[in-house]
Amino acid sequence: MPSLVVRNLDETLVKALKARAAAHHRSTEAEHRAILAEVLTGPQRKSFTEALAAMPNVGSDTDFLRMDTESDLTDVFD
């Protein structure tokens, strides 16, 4: 099986990896493998277009009109 060497890691990352590994009762190397597998083979995130398309169609455009004058702002909470 291939190996991967990661150099020049910030010490805080190494400490965080060791703490996460301990919390999951794994070695640091096993935790590193688990993180890589989770991130690289996990479910793909929706694109921005897909996220917008999934939003429910509620309200109307007039609900979101911009108020440009101070007089428009005076009765916002009345």
N, C-alpha and C positions, 0 to 999 in steps of 0.2 A: 504494500500500500504506500502511496506517495507521502512524503512529509512536507511540512510547511514551516518555515522559520520566519518569525516576525521580529525584526530588529527595531531598536530606537523607540521603544514604547515609553510613554510617560509613566513615572513611578505610581502616580495615582490610578492609572488604568490597571496596572499590575495588581495593586492592592485591592481594587474593586473586583477584579476577576477572581482573586483568591478568596475574597469574602463571599462572592456569589457562589463559587464552587463549594465552599464550606457549608453554605446555607442549603445547597442541594445535595450534600453528602457525596460529592464527586471530587476527583482530582482536578487540579487546575487545567491540565491538558484535556481531560474529558469535558470540562465545562466549556473550554474554548471550542472543541468540536461541536458541542451541542448548540452553542451560540451561532456558529457558522452555518450549521445545518438548518436551524430555525430561520435565520435571516435569508439564506440563499435558496431554500426549498419550500419555505412557508407560502401561505396564500399571497397572491399578488395584490397590491393596493389598487384601488380604483383610480382611474385617471380623473383629472379635474372635470372633464366633459362627462364622464360616467356619473360622477358624484352630483353634478348639476342636474343631469337628466333624471336621477333618482329622487330628486326633491319633489315633494307633493305640490300640486298646483293649487295654492290657497291665496286668498286675497286678490286684489287687483293692483294694477300699476299705480292707481291714484293713492293707494295706501302708502306708497313709498316715494311720493313726490317730494322734492327738495324744497324747503322753505328758504327763500333767498332774502327776505327783508325782515327787519326787526318787528314790524307790525304783525307778520305771520307768526312770530315766536311768542307774542304776548298772550295769546289765548290757547297755547298748547295744552296746558293742564287745567283749563276751565271746563 
